[in-house]
Amino acid sequence: MAETKFSKSQLCTCERFARYRDILSAFLKEDKSYGIAETEKIINDFLGSGKEEK
């Protein structure tokens, strides 16, 4: 079964990702749909980008 996909607008306005709205607004494309796992990966990649490799 295929994962449900959501538009940038839907993801930016949903309660689940409310605290990451700025990140999603910057990184998601208007003409693409995203699954929850893909959206969470985008957020985690951004938040982890400032960490140093050990």
Sequence and secondary structure as in RCSB ss.txt:
>XXXX:A:sequence
MAETKFSKSQLCTCERFARYRDILSAFLKEDKSYGIAETEKIINDFLGSGKEEK
>XXXX:A:secstr
     B HHHHHHSGGGGGGHHHHHHHS TT  B HHHHHHHHHHHHHTTS   
